[in-house]
Amino acid sequence: MITFTIISQYWKYVAQENGITLKPIILFKSNKIATSLSANDRLLNTVQSLTVDSLSHTINLGYATYKHENSIWHKMFQYYKKQSLPEVIRDLQWDFTEETILNANDKAFLSEDNALLLNTLEEDNNPIRAIFAVAKLNEGWDVLNLFDIVRISEGATSTKTTTDSEAQLIGRGARYYPFEYNGQRSYTRRFDLIQTDLKVIESLHYHTINENAYIKNLEKSLESASIQVKEDEYDRLEAKLKPAFKKSPVFKDGKIYINKLEQTTADDYRTLSHYNVTTDYEVPYELTVEQHYGKRQAHPNPGQTHESTWPVERIYIRKALQRKPFFHFNNFKSYIPALSSMKDFIESPNFLGELTFYVSLPLGLKLHDLSPLSKLKMVEKYLDYVEKKIKANYMKERGTPVFEGVAMSEMIDDYYIELNKVNSKVSTMSETLQKRNMRDNHWYVYDKAIVNGLESAFIDFINDYVEQLKEKYQEVYLIRNERKVKIVEINGTRGFMPDFLLYLQGEAYTYQVFLEPKGGHLQLEDRWKEEFLLALSENENIEVLSENEDVRLLGIKFFSNEGDKKKAFREDFKNKLL
């Protein structure tokens, strides 16, 4: 039992160390109520009686078992080997208590409070971390922050009908959880193609005892439902710098230029806008619907809607603030030093004084038709957004227009990417990585290009123009930026890592060109990145700290495979570089 709680905490810790607020849920699934109630008691007793010696024994045993496997279990036990176990135990005993475990089989479960807890598991103020249940949660229940399903059935049937039902539950649990990372919320996977521990929080894990018949039928059920399954082992794709490039003067003496950062001060945060918080807030229809147990839909379809403007009354703001511990003034004041009182926060136009919601409602439903509780929930949801923004943006470093050089040998190195092995019977991701042999392409600094389809098309484009580039420049190198070179918007706190750098050394200048292939679905969301890149050659305030004053920074429009956008990239590329 303790193993499932520490792996759930591992997801939480990995997210926390990367600035992500995450509350992973475990579902303990059984076929008998007695089994479920017994397991519930066993979990509580195990966690509350946990000692450093018993936890250390579990971790050491797990580490020895998985030491030679490249699996999530190896990563998890290795992580805990380096942690302070008394602190881990305190966290476990705080997170897994009678108040944070919900048993859907208990007679008291059907109370209104429990039903509300079950249907609001993704909300920050919902304390639940684990749920024990039998089949009653198979239908009409959906939760995005479910990270582990643990099958604890004893003597359960292994028929195809049983595993079909389980596959249905896994399919709902595996829906993508749109957590916020680097100030942005995404509804697609972000970490499959890069080397990072964060890929573990884009996975659902299903744990069951090793019954051959059951697992065989479950695989068939998952295949029939077109649910992608990944094993716990990884393929390792490596890209190494070419020996000839490592011997070149460009690598030995060259530099990569990134902009200097400056620490913000309390004086930089005098309004909510300084935290990237808007007080004109759009509320989608589904947030205004009062949820009832068993009635929740994954994708509400309200039909035609109209937008109602709601200047939020202060009575709702005050009540919602009282229900959120973060906004208690003694705590809150440390994040907004400009505040003199909560009255100022509620009434000042610099803060919530002009808070306005734009509420999407079905035709025929008016704002006054919504209950006070629905309105209060909307304000609470908004305050969750405000809290995250304030925590994420307060006292962050800000980009400056001054770019300084860092030795290329420090920024560019061999790298590898770990990919989950994919069951060959199940359909794979649409954005599959390709491993291209680049040994004969002397202008590419790595022996291999580990890229997706769009990035591969981008490399083909560069290859088509290499000879023309070599006619104009003495040195031409394309460098894959694997999470090392980061630039931050000038006078802002948003940063990103361009996918590629093109290094061009001419007679008069050395050019560092930032290049970014971008799929159509991200063009609008990442428009600010393109605008930042394009401004590099036009911003008169940009200063490059170079010994010879012969370095120029350039940004090119996003590369795309779409006709008009690819044409725009080609024209920008040729105009600036050829």
N, C-alpha and C positions, 0 to 999 in steps of 0.2 A: 504493500500500500504506500509506503513512504517514497518509493521510487517514482510513483506517478505525481506526487506533490512536488518533489524536487525538480522533475523535468518541467512541470508547469511553471515553477519559480524560475527555471533557467530561461524560458521564453521571456518572462517578465524582466529578468536582469539584463539580458542581451538588449532588449528594447530600451530599458532605462539608461544603459550606458551609451546609447546613441540618441538620447534626447527624445525618446518616444514614450508616451504614456500608454501602457498596455495592461489590461486586466484579463489574462487568459482563463477560460472556463474549462473545467474537466467534467465530462459526463460519464458516470459509472452506470453501465447498462446491464441489467440482469433480467432473467425470465421469471423470477419468483420474488414476491414481495418480501418473504422471510429472508431470502438471500441478500436483498438490497438493504433491508434494515440492519441486518447483522454486519454487513460490510461498512455501512455508515458508522456504526458504533466502533468498529475496529479501527477505522481511519481516525476518528476523533481521539480514541485512546492512544493510538500509536503516536500521533503528532504531539499531544499534550504531555506524554511521558518521554519524549525524545531527549536523549542526552548526547553530549559531544562524542562519547565513546561509541554509542550505537550508530550515530550518523556517520562517524568516521569509518566504522566497520563496513557499512553499506557502500560508502564511496570507494573505499580501498578494494572491496570485492568487485564492484562494478568496473573499476579502472583496470584491474588485473584481467577481468573477463574480456573486456573490449579493447585492450591495449594495442593489439595488432590489427584492429579493424579500422578502416576509414569511414566511420559511421557517426550518426548523431549521438549515439550513446557514448562513444569514445570522447567526443567533443564535450559532452555534458559532464561526465565524470572528471575529465581533465580540468575543466573549469572549476569544479568544486574543490579539487585538490589544492587550489591556490587561494581559496576563500577563507575568511574567518568563520569557523563553524558556529561559535556562539551567536554571531550576528545572523547567520542563516537560520538557526533554530528560532531565534526571536521573531524573525520574519514569518516563518512557517506557523508558529503558534499564534501570531497575530492574524494571519491570512486565512487559516483553516480552523474555525471555531463553530460552535452551534449556530451562531448568528450568520456565518458566511457559507454554511452548507445547507442546501435545500433538498429535502427528501420528498419527491413527488408521490410517494406511496403512503406517506403518513396521513392519518385521518384528518388532521388539521390543515392539510395542504390546500384544500379547495377554498380557503379563506380568501377574501378579496386582496389582502396584503400580499399573500404568497403568489397569487395569480399575477399581480402587478410586478412583483420581483422577477417572475419567470419571463415576462414579456418585455422587460426593460434591462436585460443583462448587459447591453452595450453601453449603458449610461454610466458616467463616472461616479455618480453618487449611489449606484447600486452595489452593495458589498459582496454579493454572492460570487464565490470562486469554484464551488463544486456542486454538482447535482446528482442525486441518486434516483434512478427511475426504472420502471419496466416499460412495457410497450406503449403506454398511454401517451408518450411524447413523440411517437413516430409520426403522427399526423398533426397538422395545424400548428407546428412549432418551428421557429427558425431563429437562429442566433449566429451573428457573424464572428464573434470573438470566441467561438468554440475551437480549441486547439487540440484537445485530446478526447478520444472516446475509448473508454476502457470496458471491455466485455468481461463481466465477472460471473456469467451464468455457469451453473454446475449441472451437468447432465442435460444440457439443452440440445434440441434437435439440430441436425446439420443439413436439413433438406434445402432444396433450391428455393422454396417459398420463404423459408426463414432468412436465407442470405439475400434474397431480393429485397426484403423489408429492411435489412441492415444496410444494403447498398443505397437504398433511398435515403436513409438517415445520414450516411456518410456524404452523399451528394449534397444534401442541404448544408451539412456542417462545413463542407469544403468551399462554400462560397467565399469570395474574396472579401477580406476585412479592410476597408479603406482608412487605415490609420494615417496620421499626419507625420511627415518626415521632412526635415529641413524647411519647415513652414509651409509645406504643400501637402494636400490630400490627394491621393491617387486611387483610381478604381481599377488599376491593372497591376500585375506583378512588376516589381522594380529591380529585384536583386538576382534573377536567374543568371544574368550574363556578366556579373561582376564578382570579384573575390571579396566576400564579406560574410561575417557570421549572421547578418541580418536576414539571410535567406531562410533561416529556421522559423521566422515569424510569418512566413508566407506558406506555411505547410500545416496540414491537419494530420495528426498521428492517430492511428487506430491500433489498439493493443488487444491481443487475444492470446489465449493459450494455444500451443502448437498441436492442433487437431487437423490431421491431413485432409480428412473428408470435408470438414467445415471450410478450411482455407481454400481448397480446390473449388468448392461451390461458390464461395464469396468472390473469388477471382472471376468466375464466369458471370456472376451477377453484376460486378463492376464493369466488366467488358460490355455486357448487354446494355448497361446504362450509359456507356461512353464516358465513364469517369476515369480520369487520368490517375494512374497509380505510380508512385515512385518508391523505389526501395531505399533503405537506410544507408546504402553505400554510394560512393561517389566516383565518377571518372575525373581524373586530373589532367587538364590540358595545359601544357607549358609552352611559353614563348621565351626564347633566349635572345639576348642581344648578339648580333653577328660579331665574331672576333675581329673582322676587318674594321667595323664601325668603332669598336672599343679602342682600337689602336689609332683612330683618326684624330687629328687636331681638333675637329669639331666636338668630339666627345670629351677629349682631355681638357680642352681650354674653353669650350663653348659654355654659354649660360642660357638658362630658361628664365624669362622675365615674368614676374608676378607682382601684383600691386601690394603695397604696404597697407597694413591695417592700423587703425587707431582705436583706442578704447573709448567707448561712449561714456558720458557722465550723467549724473542725475538730472542735470540741466537740459539734457537732450530729450527728456521724456516729460513733457508738460501737457500733452493731450493724448487721448486714446489713439489718434492717428499715428502718433510716434511709435506705437506698438503694432502698427499695421492692423488696427482694429477699426472696422467701419460701424457707424451707428445707423446706417441705412441697410437694413438686414432683410434678405429675402427668406421667407418661410415657406417651404414646399407643403403641398396639401397633406401628405401623409403624416407630418408632424402635428397637424391640427386635429387628427382623428383620435378620439379616445379609444385606446386599445382594450380589448377584452380577451380574457383567456380563451384559447381555442379559435379565435376569429382572426388572428393575425395573418396577413398576406405578405408574401415576399415582394411582390411588385404591384402595389395598388394601382388600379386603373380608374381614375375618377372621371374619365371622359373629358368633356369640355370644361374649362375652368375660367375664372375671371380673377383679377387681382384686386384686393382690398387694401387700402392704406390705413394702417393703425398707428397713430401717434401714441406710444405706449404710456398708459397712465402710471403715475408714480406709486400708486398703491400696489400694483403688480411688481414693480421694480423693488420696492422695499421688502415685500414678502419673499420674493425669490432670493434676494441678497441674504436675508435672515436664514434661509435654508441651505446656504452654501458656506461651509467653514472657511474657504479660501478668502472670502470677502469680509470676514470679521476684521474690523478696522486695525487692530493691533498687528495682525499678520499682513494685511493688505497694504498698509502704509509703507512697508519696506520695499514694495515693488513700485509704488507711485509716490515718491517723496513730495511731489508738487501738491498733493492733497492736504487740505487743512482739516477736513471732516468728511464723514459719509454724506452729510447734507450737500456738500460741495460736489461729491461724486455723482449724486443723484440728480442735482438740479443744474449744474454748470453746463453750458453748451460745449465746453471742451471735453466733457465726459458723457454722461447719459441724459443730459438735460433736453436733448432733441432726438432721443431714440425713436426711430420709426421702423415699423415692420411692414413689409409688403407681402401680404398673405395670399397665397394661391388657394382659391376655394372653388368647389363645383358650382356650376350655374344653379341658381335657385337657393344657394346657401349664403347668408349674409354674415358679416362679422359679429353682429349682435346675437346670432344664433349659437355661437360657440359658448360653452359653459365657462365660468370663471376658472375652473380647474384646467381646462384646455389652454386658456390664455396664460395661466401661470406656468404650465409646462413649456410653453413656447419661450417664455422669458428665461426659464431655467436653462433651456437648451442653448439659448443665446449666451448666457453667462458662462456655460461650459466652454463655448467658443472663445469668449473674452479671456477666461482664465488661461487657456492654452496659449493664446497669442501673447499675453503678458509674460508668462513664464518663458516662452521661446525667444522673445525679442528683447527683454530687459537686459541692459548692459552688454549686449553683443558687440563684437568688434565691427567697425564700419570700414568700408573700402575707401581708399584715397586714390587720387590720380597719379600717384608716384609709383612707378614700377622699378623694381630693383632686381638684379640678376642673381640667380642661385646656380651654382655649378651644375652643369648638365649631368655629370656623373652621380650627383646626389639625388636628382629627380627622376632619372631614367634608369631602369634596372630590369632584370629578368622578372617575369611575373607568371602566375598560374591562375587558372580558374577551376573551381571544383563544381561539377555538375552531378546532380542526382542521376543514378542509373534509371532509365525508364523501361518499364515492362514493355517488351516488344509487342505484346498482344493489344496494348491500349494506345489510342491515338496520342501523338506527341504534341508539344507546343507548336504554334504556328511560327514563333520566332526562334527557330532552332539555330544553335551556334554551328558555324562552319569552321573547320581548321584548314586553312589554306597554306600550302607550302610556298614560302616567299624567298627561298635561298637564292634564286636566280635574279630576283628583283633587287638590285644593289641599292636602290634608293629607299627601300623599306628597311628600317633598322633592326627588325626582329626576323628570326628564321621562319616564324609562322605568324599568320594573322588569325586571331581567334575572334571571329566577327559573326554578326547575324546577317541576314540577306541584304538589308539596306546598306549596312556598312561594307559588305563585300562589293556591292554595286558602286559605292563611293570609291573604293580602291581601284576598281576597273576604270572609273573616270580619271583618276589621277594618272594611272598607267598610260592612258591615251594621250596625256599631255606632257609626260615626262621628258620626251625628246625636245619639245619646244621650250620647256623650262630649262633644260641643260644648255640650250643655245644662248640663254640670257644670263644664267647663274652658274658660278663655278662649283657650288655645292648644292645638292638637292636631296633632302631627306624627309621622309614622312614618318612621324613618330606617333605611335599609339599611346594615348594618355590613360594609363590604367590607375585612376584614383590617386594621382600624385600632384598634378598641377592644378591648383584651384585659384580662380580669380573671383573677386567680390565686387558687386556693383558699386560705382563711385557714389559716395555719400549715402549709401544704403547698406543693408546687412545681408542681402541675399547673395549667395555664392553658388558657383557651379564649376564643374570640371569638364571643359571641352573634350570631345572624344579624340580629336587628332590635332597635332601641331605639324605644320609644314615649315621646315627650316630651309631658308634660301639665302645663300651668300653670294652677293653680287659684287661688282667693282666698287661701287660707292657705299652701298648699305647692306646690312644683314637684316633680313625680314623674318619675323616670327609671326606666322599666320595661324590663327585659331579657326578650326573647322569643325562643323557639327552636323552629321547626318541626322535628320529628324523626320519621324513618321508623321503622316498627316494628322493623326489623332492628337499629337502633341504640339502641333504648330501654333495653335492659338494660346494654349496654356503657357508655353515657353517663349512667347513673343518677346518678353522683356530681355531674354538672353540674346536673341538676335539683335535687338536694338542696341544692347550694350556692346556687342561685338562690332557692329557697324559704326558705332561712335568712336571706336578706338583711334581711327585715322583722322577724325574730324574734330575731336575735343581739344581745344587749344590749351586746356589746363593740364593735359597729360604730359608727364615728365618721365623720361626713361633715363635712369641712372646708369650710364655706360661710360667706360673709360675713354672710348674714342668718339662718342657721340654719333655713332654710325648705325644705331639699331632703330628699326622701325617696327611698330606693332600694327597688325592688320587683322580685321575680322571680315569674313565672307558670309553672305546670306546662307541660310540653312540649305544643306543638300537634301534633295527629295527625288523620288522616282516619279512623282506626279508631273505631267507634261509641262504646265506653265511654271511651276516652282523649280523644276529642273532647268528649264530655259533661263529663268531669272538667276539661278546659281551660276550657270555656265557663263552668262554675260558678265556677272560681277567678278567671277574668277579671272576671266580673260582681261577685263578692263584694268583690274588692279595688279595683276601679276605678269601679264604678257603684253 
